[in-house]
Amino acid sequence: MPPSIDVFAKVRGHEREELLRAAREADLMPYFRTVESPAMPVVEMEGAPRIMLASNNYLGLTGDERVMQGAEDALHRYGTGLTGSRLLNGTTPLHLQLERELAEWMEADDAIVFTTGHQANVGTLGTLLGPGDTVIVDSADHASILDGVLISKAKMRPFRHNRMDKLERALQRAQGDGGGVMVVVDGVFSMEGDVAPLVDITELCSRYGARLMVDEAHGAGVLGARGAGASELLGVERSVDLRMGTFSKSLAACGGFIAGPAEVIEYLRIASRSFLFTASAVPAALGAALAALQIVRSDEGPALLATVLERARYLADGLTAIGYRTLSGEPVRTGPGADAPLQSIATPIVPVLVGDDWKAALLWRALYDGGVFTNCALHPAVPPGGALLRTSVMATHDTATLDRALEVFARVKGEFEAEHGALPQAEAS
């Protein structure tokens, strides 16, 4: 018999093993740090208070008394878990009310709630697409979108991030693939914080007869008059076939949803494996998400939405004034027609470009020691040479807290550059 191959062999001697070992030895690992308090503007992390500039709690609702009460009420009514799938014993009135209100918020026919946002993308794309179809994705799309495409076995045609000429080329090539065509893009991209040019994308999809799905995970609860996301803000809701959203950002819980035509949503309910064959979400998460959604849709919503974007601009302006290079994305068209005005759109995500992976880890550590926690994005999460520190703000960050963070950024920059060389400079305005 030929010798068997140990499937565990790949965990030893892989390309990142030495890098990880060196990072751990130098205590430069920016991941799996322990948070010891709620997700507030200032948190306790590993025994010290740190300004939290790495949370997706954009509206700050995880600490809202009404959201916590929604979770507590659901816990007491339904217990700690439903211990079954939605298909069997895992559907409650909370699910039905949440799906109804999500559909109203998105101005869609219907909505379906998944246990996680990852499952929403995987379960939708893996169900609606098949081996004969083509899916066209932005190179910066969420990993869960790519996972769904892989499960579907559809032909994948990626295009360079936000490059409409590359998208059109992919659509042209897909005409000869023989099956259905779907374009899937993030509304707000999670690392870069920029917004997809959805007016251009919807026009191209219409021209080539392709369906369009927009992942609004980082846009819902942030952009638009209703907070329904980039599709609402740019006025293309009627031209987007499906929208995905998550509860783990602005809605202060955990879970995901898809909103769209009633016939598609009903088909997902009976055919999506990640919906049918996973346990229903814990009731507390559903109760929290519903309470948060009701706050967003209330008279308080517009002020919360305005505040988080105002805070993001404040942080971005402060970082630029210090000399850091922040990424803001290209302006996007805000209406039909080649002469439609272009607009630069702020989001709560303010990336600081560093470039080199090791420099990014060292800068992250210096800020961490100074009392500021950021996310460190290295290749392959970003392109080679594009390492960055991803900062993000909440509506509950006050300017005094952001000023303290900026003071740390300023001090660290001078010390860091003296020892490790210059960082990318802020672009001239």
Secondary structure in CASP SS format (residue, H / E / C, confidence):
PFRMAT SS
TARGET T0000
AUTHOR 0000-0000-0000
METHOD secondary structure of the structure
MODEL  1
M C 1.00
P C 1.00
P C 1.00
S C 1.00
I C 1.00
D C 1.00
V H 1.00
F H 1.00
A H 1.00
K H 1.00
V H 1.00
R C 1.00
G C 1.00
H C 1.00
E C 1.00
R C 1.00
E H 1.00
E H 1.00
L H 1.00
L H 1.00
R H 1.00
A H 1.00
A H 1.00
R H 1.00
E H 1.00
A C 1.00
D C 1.00
L C 1.00
M C 1.00
P C 1.00
Y C 1.00
F C 1.00
R C 1.00
T C 1.00
V E 1.00
E C 1.00
S C 1.00
P C 1.00
A C 1.00
M C 1.00
P C 1.00
V E 1.00
V E 1.00
E E 1.00
M E 1.00
E C 1.00
G C 1.00
A E 1.00
P E 1.00
R E 1.00
I E 1.00
M E 1.00
L C 1.00
A C 1.00
S C 1.00
N C 1.00
N C 1.00
Y C 1.00
L C 1.00
G C 1.00
L H 1.00
T H 1.00
G H 1.00
D C 1.00
E H 1.00
R H 1.00
V H 1.00
M H 1.00
Q H 1.00
G H 1.00
A H 1.00
E H 1.00
D H 1.00
A H 1.00
L H 1.00
H H 1.00
R H 1.00
Y H 1.00
G C 1.00
T C 1.00
G C 1.00
L C 1.00
T C 1.00
G C 1.00
S E 1.00
R C 1.00
L C 1.00
L C 1.00
N C 1.00
G C 1.00
T C 1.00
T C 1.00
P H 1.00
L H 1.00
H H 1.00
L H 1.00
Q H 1.00
L H 1.00
E H 1.00
R H 1.00
E H 1.00
L H 1.00
A H 1.00
E H 1.00
W H 1.00
M H 1.00
E C 1.00
A C 1.00
D C 1.00
D E 1.00
A E 1.00
I E 1.00
V E 1.00
F E 1.00
T C 1.00
T C 1.00
G H 1.00
H H 1.00
Q H 1.00
A H 1.00
N H 1.00
V H 1.00
G H 1.00
T H 1.00
L H 1.00
G H 1.00
T H 1.00
L H 1.00
L C 1.00
G C 1.00
P C 1.00
G C 1.00
D C 1.00
T E 1.00
V E 1.00
I E 1.00
V E 1.00
D E 1.00
S C 1.00
A C 1.00
D C 1.00
H C 1.00
A H 1.00
S H 1.00
I H 1.00
L H 1.00
D H 1.00
G H 1.00
V H 1.00
L H 1.00
I H 1.00
S H 1.00
K C 1.00
A C 1.00
K E 1.00
M E 1.00
R E 1.00
P E 1.00
F E 1.00
R C 1.00
H C 1.00
N C 1.00
R C 1.00
M H 1.00
D H 1.00
K H 1.00
L H 1.00
E H 1.00
R H 1.00
A H 1.00
L H 1.00
Q H 1.00
R H 1.00
A H 1.00
Q C 1.00
G C 1.00
D C 1.00
G C 1.00
G C 1.00
G C 1.00
V E 1.00
M E 1.00
V E 1.00
V E 1.00
V E 1.00
D E 1.00
G C 1.00
V E 1.00
F C 1.00
S C 1.00
M C 1.00
E C 1.00
G C 1.00
D C 1.00
V E 1.00
A C 1.00
P C 1.00
L H 1.00
V H 1.00
D H 1.00
I H 1.00
T H 1.00
E H 1.00
L H 1.00
C H 1.00
S H 1.00
R H 1.00
Y H 1.00
G C 1.00
A C 1.00
R E 1.00
L E 1.00
M E 1.00
V E 1.00
D E 1.00
E C 1.00
A C 1.00
H C 1.00
G C 1.00
A C 1.00
G C 1.00
V C 1.00
L C 1.00
G C 1.00
A C 1.00
R C 1.00
G C 1.00
A C 1.00
G C 1.00
A H 1.00
S H 1.00
E H 1.00
L H 1.00
L C 1.00
G C 1.00
V C 1.00
E H 1.00
R H 1.00
S H 1.00
V C 1.00
D C 1.00
L E 1.00
R E 1.00
M E 1.00
G E 1.00
T E 1.00
F C 1.00
S C 1.00
K C 1.00
S C 1.00
L C 1.00
A C 1.00
A C 1.00
C C 1.00
G C 1.00
G E 1.00
F E 1.00
I E 1.00
A E 1.00
G E 1.00
P C 1.00
A H 1.00
E H 1.00
V H 1.00
I H 1.00
E H 1.00
Y H 1.00
L H 1.00
R H 1.00
I H 1.00
A H 1.00
S C 1.00
R H 1.00
S H 1.00
F H 1.00
L H 1.00
F C 1.00
T C 1.00
A E 1.00
S C 1.00
A C 1.00
V C 1.00
P H 1.00
A H 1.00
A H 1.00
L H 1.00
G H 1.00
A H 1.00
A H 1.00
L H 1.00
A H 1.00
A H 1.00
L H 1.00
Q H 1.00
I H 1.00
V H 1.00
R C 1.00
S C 1.00
D C 1.00
E C 1.00
G H 1.00
P H 1.00
A H 1.00
L H 1.00
L H 1.00
A H 1.00
T H 1.00
V H 1.00
L H 1.00
E H 1.00
R H 1.00
A H 1.00
R H 1.00
Y H 1.00
L H 1.00
A H 1.00
D H 1.00
G H 1.00
L H 1.00
T H 1.00
A H 1.00
I H 1.00
G C 1.00
Y E 1.00
R C 1.00
T E 1.00
L C 1.00
S C 1.00
G C 1.00
E C 1.00
P C 1.00
V E 1.00
R E 1.00
T C 1.00
G C 1.00
P C 1.00
G C 1.00
A C 1.00
D C 1.00
A C 1.00
P C 1.00
L E 1.00
Q E 1.00
S C 1.00
I C 1.00
A C 1.00
T C 1.00
P C 1.00
I E 1.00
V E 1.00
P E 1.00
V E 1.00
L E 1.00
V E 1.00
G E 1.00
D C 1.00
D H 1.00
W H 1.00
K H 1.00
A H 1.00
A H 1.00
L H 1.00
L H 1.00
W H 1.00
R H 1.00
A H 1.00
L H 1.00
Y H 1.00
D H 1.00
G C 1.00
G C 1.00
V E 1.00
F E 1.00
T C 1.00
N E 1.00
C E 1.00
A E 1.00
L C 1.00
H C 1.00
P C 1.00
A C 1.00
V C 1.00
P C 1.00
P C 1.00
G C 1.00
G C 1.00
A E 1.00
L E 1.00
L E 1.00
R E 1.00
T E 1.00
S E 1.00
V C 1.00
M C 1.00
A C 1.00
T C 1.00
H C 1.00
D C 1.00
T H 1.00
A H 1.00
T H 1.00
L H 1.00
D H 1.00
R H 1.00
A H 1.00
L H 1.00
E H 1.00
V H 1.00
F H 1.00
A H 1.00
R H 1.00
V H 1.00
K H 1.00
G H 1.00
E H 1.00
F H 1.00
E H 1.00
A H 1.00
E H 1.00
H H 1.00
G C 1.00
A C 1.00
L C 1.00
P C 1.00
Q E 1.00
A C 1.00
E C 1.00
A C 1.00
S C 1.00
END
